[in-house]
Amino acid sequence: MSLRIRLTLLYITLVGGILTIFGITVYGSVSITLLNQVDETLERTALEIIENTSANDLGDLSIVRLPALDLPTDLYVQVWGKDNELKASSPNIRLFTSPLDPGSLESTAPIYRNELIANVPLRVLTVPLMVGERSLGVLQVGSIISVIEATQRTLLSVLIIGTVIAISVAGLAGWFTTNRALSPLEDVTHTALQITRADDLSHRIPYHGSPNDEVGQLINAFNQTLSRLESLFHTQRRFMADVGHELRTPLTVIKGNVGLMRRIGETDEESLAGIENEVDRLTRLVGDLLLLAQAESGKLPLDKRLVELDTLLLEVMQQVRVLARDRLQMKLGEIDQILVCGDKDRLKQVMVNLIGNAISYTPVGGEVVVGVGKSGSLARLTISDTGPGIPAEDLPHIFERFYRAEKSRTRSRDGKGFGLGLSIAYWIVNNHGGKIEVNSKVGEGTTFCVWLPLAEGNCIEET
């Protein structure tokens, strides 16, 4: 059974139950009210008759002024003696000599009962006439209740017909409402099936209702999930293509050198050196990929301790001067004593990646300026160069793995980079609670600014 049918049946059941309870309550209240009015009339009439009834010294009943009582035409009175002899009756039933309620003549307490006499429904009150503890007879007062029963039947018919109509309308309204409410879910199912069949994540679910209701929020979340999956799918596909491209070049070189040595029939030192270089390149590529995979899966712990950022920067400067040689100038800008809480090896890796990237892209005669300072509660590490700069459209993507751009920093010109260095640096800085900012102008140069929180008192000192 579909959800639409279940919701409609539930709606019908609730409405039907409420209307049934309401109908029973109304029917019972009206019936009780009408019968109470008749019972009050019967009781009032019985009291008037009892007040005009007396007994002689022998204990026989005598009825006085009974005909003078102002009795309605639908009200009947009988007085029976103790020997079940009819002593008196109202003028409108003088010819009727049977008791109005035969079963109650022996009753010792007032009792109301419904009787059917000659197909005429009566409400009969039977009252024992007592003197002390001695019974003198019985008074029976009856009233026709045909109008009450007709009213009850009419009311019952109206309630039943009204309930049936209301349930039918409620069923149609419930079906229409649930159909309208659940139709977007059919769009979700249809879109999901389209994606499954066509392997196309570009589909989105249209929704014309309020975006703030439950269905709107569900569809919005589903569309956001599709967008995220589409982005991840394209990223994965591009990543696989990039990895294949990066592997093809060194493997081609290795295969060519092996083929050359096979043709000449002897070991060639230059070919072996080329093979060794390409193997080293593949090793670095696999190492960087494993590092990123461990980082993204949370399996790369950081050994955070107190780190003197200025001292670490000076160490890195000594190491990278070999890369610069006499081709460009390495300058030390602002330098301040800075303590941060972080993993020394990983922070050094960030510096080496960023400074080495700046050296690789700075032309002959240019300069690279590095510095470290503080701003408020943050440490600031800057690396500036006079290279070709990065186009504005490429800046949002430079931290993506294997991102390619004509003058992007994701690939060094010496063939040693793979576009992974900036991705690794971004992850390390981000997991130290910091961020990396990039400012660049084409033809003027680029500045990387790394922000890290200053060390607090709860950081472990370096040993």
C-alpha positions in Angstrom: 0.0 0.0 0.0 1.4 3.4 -1.0 2.1 6.2 1.4 -0.5 8.3 -0.3 -3.2 5.7 0.3 -2.1 5.2 3.9 -2.2 8.9 4.7 -5.6 9.3 3.1 -7.0 6.3 5.0 -5.6 7.7 8.2 -7.2 11.1 7.5 -10.5 9.5 6.8 -10.3 7.4 9.9 -9.6 10.4 12.1 -12.3 12.5 10.6 -14.8 9.6 10.7 -13.9 8.9 14.3 -14.3 12.5 15.4 -17.7 12.9 13.5 -19.0 9.6 15.0 -18.2 10.7 18.5 -19.7 14.1 17.8 -22.8 12.5 16.3 -23.3 10.1 19.2 -22.9 13.0 21.7 -25.4 15.2 19.8 -27.9 12.3 19.4 -27.6 11.3 23.1 -27.9 14.9 24.3 -31.0 15.7 22.2 -32.7 12.4 23.2 -32.0 12.9 26.9 -33.2 16.6 26.7 -36.4 15.7 25.0 -37.2 12.7 27.3 -36.3 14.9 30.4 -38.9 17.4 29.2 -41.6 14.7 28.9 -40.6 13.2 32.3 -40.9 16.6 33.9 -44.4 17.0 32.4 -45.4 13.5 33.6 -44.0 14.1 37.1 -45.7 17.5 37.4 -49.0 16.0 36.3 -48.7 13.1 38.7 -48.1 15.5 41.6 -51.2 17.5 40.7 -53.3 14.3 40.6 -51.9 13.0 43.9 -52.8 16.3 45.6 -56.4 15.7 44.4 -56.5 12.1 45.4 -57.8 10.9 48.8 -58.8 7.6 50.5 -61.8 6.8 52.6 -61.8 5.1 56.0 -61.8 1.7 54.4 -58.7 2.4 52.4 -60.5 2.9 49.0 -59.2 5.6 46.7 -61.5 8.4 45.6 -60.5 10.8 42.8 -61.7 14.3 43.2 -61.8 16.9 40.5 -59.8 14.8 38.1 -61.8 15.9 35.1 -61.1 19.5 36.1 -57.4 19.1 35.7 -56.0 20.9 32.6 -54.6 17.8 30.9 -53.1 18.0 27.3 -54.8 15.8 24.7 -51.7 13.6 24.4 -51.5 13.0 28.2 -53.3 10.0 29.7 -54.0 9.2 33.3 -55.1 6.0 35.1 -55.5 5.3 38.8 -55.6 1.6 39.8 -56.7 0.3 43.1 -54.9 -2.2 45.3 -56.8 -5.0 43.7 -55.7 -3.9 40.2 -59.1 -2.4 39.6 -59.3 0.7 37.5 -60.6 3.5 39.8 -60.3 6.4 37.4 -58.9 7.5 34.1 -58.6 10.7 32.1 -61.5 11.5 29.7 -59.4 10.9 26.6 -59.0 7.2 27.4 -62.2 6.3 29.3 -62.8 3.4 26.9 -59.3 2.0 27.4 -59.5 -0.3 30.4 -56.0 -1.9 30.2 -53.0 -0.6 32.1 -50.8 1.8 30.3 -47.8 -0.1 31.7 -48.9 -3.6 32.9 -45.5 -4.6 34.0 -45.1 -1.8 36.5 -48.4 -2.2 38.5 -46.5 -4.1 41.2 -43.7 -1.6 41.4 -43.0 -0.2 44.9 -41.1 2.9 43.6 -41.8 5.4 40.8 -40.6 4.2 37.5 -40.4 5.5 33.9 -40.9 3.1 31.0 -41.6 3.2 27.2 -44.6 1.3 26.1 -46.2 0.6 22.7 -50.0 0.6 22.8 -51.9 0.1 19.5 -48.7 1.0 17.7 -48.6 4.3 19.6 -45.4 4.9 21.6 -46.0 6.1 25.1 -43.7 7.3 27.9 -45.3 6.1 31.1 -44.7 7.1 34.7 -45.9 4.6 37.3 -46.2 6.0 40.9 -47.3 3.8 43.9 -49.9 5.5 46.1 -48.9 4.9 49.7 -50.3 5.8 53.1 -47.4 5.2 55.4 -46.3 1.8 54.4 -49.7 0.6 53.1 -50.2 0.5 49.4 -53.6 2.0 48.2 -53.0 1.7 44.5 -51.0 2.8 41.5 -51.1 6.0 39.4 -50.0 5.8 35.8 -49.4 8.9 33.7 -48.5 8.5 30.0 -47.6 10.8 27.2 -47.3 10.1 23.4 -43.7 10.4 22.3 -44.2 9.9 18.6 -42.8 13.4 18.0 -39.7 12.6 20.0 -39.1 9.3 18.2 -39.6 11.0 14.8 -37.1 13.7 15.9 -34.6 11.1 16.9 -35.0 9.2 13.6 -34.6 12.5 11.6 -31.6 13.5 13.7 -30.0 10.1 13.3 -30.6 10.2 9.5 -29.1 13.7 9.3 -26.1 12.7 11.4 -25.4 9.5 9.3 -25.8 11.2 6.0 -23.8 14.2 7.2 -21.0 11.9 8.5 -20.9 9.9 5.2 -20.7 13.2 3.2 -18.1 14.6 5.5 -16.0 11.5 5.3 -16.3 11.4 1.5 -15.3 15.1 1.3 -12.5 14.5 3.8 -11.3 11.5 1.8 -11.2 13.6 -1.5 -9.5 16.5 0.3 -7.0 14.1 2.0 -6.2 12.5 -1.3 -5.8 15.8 -3.1 -3.7 17.2 -0.2 -1.4 14.2 0.1 -1.1 13.9 -3.7 0.0 17.6 -3.9 2.3 17.2 -0.9 3.9 14.0 -2.1 4.2 14.9 -5.8 7.6 16.5 -5.2 8.8 13.2 -3.7 7.8 11.5 -7.0 10.1 14.1 -8.7 12.9 13.1 -6.3 12.4 9.4 -7.2 12.2 10.2 -10.9 15.3 12.4 -10.8 17.2 9.7 -8.8 16.2 7.1 -11.3 17.3 9.3 -14.2 20.7 9.8 -12.5 21.0 6.0 -12.0 20.1 5.2 -15.6 22.1 8.0 -17.3 24.9 8.4 -14.7 24.3 12.2 -15.0 24.5 14.2 -11.8 23.5 17.5 -13.5 19.8 16.9 -13.0 18.1 19.0 -10.3 14.6 18.6 -8.8 12.2 21.5 -9.6 10.0 22.7 -6.7 7.5 25.5 -6.9 6.3 25.4 -3.3 7.7 27.2 -0.2 11.4 26.5 0.3 10.9 26.7 4.0 8.5 23.8 4.4 9.6 20.2 5.1 9.4 19.1 1.5 11.1 22.3 0.3 13.9 21.7 2.8 14.2 18.1 1.7 14.4 18.9 -2.0 16.9 21.8 -1.3 19.1 19.3 0.7 18.8 16.8 -2.1 19.8 19.3 -4.7 22.7 20.4 -2.6 23.8 16.8 -2.2 23.6 16.4 -6.0 25.7 19.5 -6.5 28.2 18.2 -4.1 28.3 14.7 -5.7 28.6 16.3 -9.1 31.5 18.4 -8.0 33.2 15.4 -6.3 32.5 13.2 -9.4 34.2 15.8 -11.7 37.0 16.3 -9.2 37.6 12.5 -9.0 37.5 12.2 -12.8 39.9 15.1 -13.2 42.1 13.7 -10.5 42.3 10.3 -12.3 43.1 12.0 -15.6 45.8 14.1 -13.9 47.3 11.1 -12.1 47.3 9.2 -15.4 49.0 12.2 -17.2 51.6 12.5 -14.5 52.4 8.8 -14.5 52.6 8.7 -18.3 55.6 11.0 -18.7 58.0 9.3 -16.3 56.9 5.9 -17.5 57.5 6.9 -21.1 61.0 8.2 -20.2 61.8 4.9 -18.3 60.5 2.8 -21.2 62.5 4.8 -23.7 65.7 4.5 -21.8 65.2 0.8 -21.3 64.5 0.4 -25.0 67.7 2.4 -25.9 69.9 0.2 -23.6 68.3 -2.9 -25.2 69.1 -1.7 -28.7 72.7 -0.8 -28.0 73.2 -3.9 -25.9 75.0 -2.3 -23.0 74.3 -0.3 -19.9 74.2 3.4 -20.5 75.0 5.6 -17.5 73.0 8.6 -18.8 69.9 6.3 -19.4 70.3 4.9 -15.9 70.5 8.4 -14.5 67.3 9.3 -16.4 65.5 6.2 -15.1 66.6 7.0 -11.6 65.3 10.5 -11.8 62.0 9.4 -13.1 61.7 6.7 -10.4 62.4 9.4 -7.8 59.8 11.6 -9.4 57.2 8.7 -9.2 58.2 8.1 -5.6 57.6 11.7 -4.7 54.2 11.7 -6.5 53.1 8.5 -4.7 54.3 9.9 -1.4 52.4 13.2 -1.8 49.3 11.3 -2.8 49.5 9.1 0.2 50.1 12.1 2.4 47.0 13.8 1.1 44.9 10.6 1.5 46.0 10.2 5.1 45.3 13.8 5.8 41.8 13.8 4.4 41.0 10.5 6.2 42.2 11.9 9.5 45.0 9.3 9.8 47.8 11.9 9.7 48.3 13.0 13.3 50.1 16.3 14.1 52.6 16.4 16.9 51.9 19.9 18.2 54.6 21.5 20.3 56.0 25.0 20.9 57.7 26.1 17.7 59.9 29.1 17.2 58.6 30.2 13.9 61.4 32.7 13.2 64.1 30.2 13.9 62.4 27.6 11.7 62.2 30.2 8.9 65.9 30.9 9.1 66.6 27.2 8.8 64.5 26.9 5.7 66.1 30.0 4.2 69.5 28.3 4.5 68.3 25.2 2.7 66.5 26.9 -0.2 69.3 29.3 -1.0 70.8 26.3 -2.9 67.8 26.4 -5.2 68.1 30.1 -5.8 71.9 30.0 -6.4 72.9 33.2 -8.2 69.8 33.3 -10.4 67.8 35.6 -8.1 68.0 37.4 -4.8 66.7 35.9 -1.5 65.8 38.6 1.0 64.7 38.4 4.6 62.0 41.0 5.4 60.3 41.5 8.7 61.5 39.1 11.3 60.1 38.8 14.8 60.3 36.3 17.6 57.1 34.2 17.2 56.0 31.2 19.1 53.2 29.0 17.7 51.8 25.6 18.8 52.2 23.2 15.9 54.0 20.3 14.2 57.5 21.6 13.4 58.1 19.2 10.5 54.8 20.0 8.8 55.2 23.7 9.3 58.7 23.4 7.7 57.1 21.5 4.8 54.7 24.4 4.3 57.6 26.9 4.2 59.7 24.7 1.8 56.7 24.3 -0.5 55.8 27.9 -0.7 59.3 29.3 -0.8 60.5 26.7 -3.3 57.4 27.4 -5.5 58.3 31.2 -5.4 61.9 30.5 -6.4 60.8 28.2 -9.3 58.5 30.9 -10.8 60.7 33.9 -10.2 62.7 34.8 -13.4 66.4 35.5 -13.5 67.3 38.7 -11.7 64.1 38.7 -9.7 63.8 38.5 -5.9 61.9 36.5 -3.3 61.2 38.2 0.1 60.2 36.2 3.2 59.3 37.5 6.6 57.5 36.6 9.8 55.7 38.9 12.2 52.5 39.1 14.3 49.2 40.8 14.1 47.1 40.7 17.2 46.8 37.1 18.3 48.0 35.7 15.0 51.4 35.0 13.5 52.0 36.1 9.9 54.3 34.4 7.5 54.8 36.1 4.1 56.5 34.9 0.9 56.6 37.5 -1.9 58.1 37.1 -5.4 58.5 39.1 -8.6 57.3 36.3 -10.8 54.7 36.4 -13.6 51.8 36.4 -11.2 48.6 34.3 -11.2 45.5 35.3 -13.2 42.5 36.2 -11.1 40.4 33.4 -12.5 43.0 30.8 -11.4 43.4 32.1 -7.8 40.3 30.3 -6.3 41.6 26.9 -7.7 45.4 27.0 -6.9 45.0 24.8 -3.8 43.2 22.1 -5.8 45.2 19.0 -6.6 46.7 18.9 -10.1 45.1 22.2 -11.0 46.5 23.3 -14.3 46.8 26.9 -15.5 49.2 28.6 -17.9 51.1 30.4 -15.2 49.8 28.7 -12.2 52.0 27.8 -9.2 50.7 24.2 -9.2 53.5 22.9 -11.4 57.2 23.9 -11.4 59.1 24.4 -14.6 61.9 21.9 -13.7 59.4 19.0 -13.8 59.7 18.2 -10.1 56.3 19.4 -9.0 52.9 17.8 -9.5 50.5 20.4 -8.3 50.2 18.8 -4.9 52.5 21.1 -2.9 49.9 23.9 -2.4 47.2 21.3 -1.5 49.4 19.8 1.2 50.3 23.3 2.5 46.7 24.3 2.6 45.7 21.2 4.6 48.6 21.6 7.1 47.8 25.3 7.7 44.1 24.6 8.0 44.6 21.9 10.6 46.7 24.2 12.6 43.7 26.5 12.9 45.2 29.0 10.4 44.6 30.1 6.8 46.5 31.0 3.6 45.8 34.1 1.7 47.0 34.9 -1.9 47.4 38.2 -3.5 48.7 38.3 -7.1 48.8 40.6 -10.1 49.8 39.4 -13.5 53.2 40.7 -14.5 53.9 42.1 -11.0 54.3 39.0 -8.7 52.6 37.0 -6.0 52.4 37.1 -2.2 51.4 34.2 0.0 50.4 35.1 3.5 50.1 32.3 6.1 48.2 33.1 9.3 48.7 30.9 12.4 47.4 31.3 16.0 50.0 32.3 18.5 51.0 29.7 21.1 49.0 29.6 24.3 50.0 28.3 27.8 48.7 24.7 27.2 51.1 23.8 24.4 53.9 21.3 25.1 57.4 22.7 24.9 59.7 21.3 22.3 62.4 18.9 23.6 
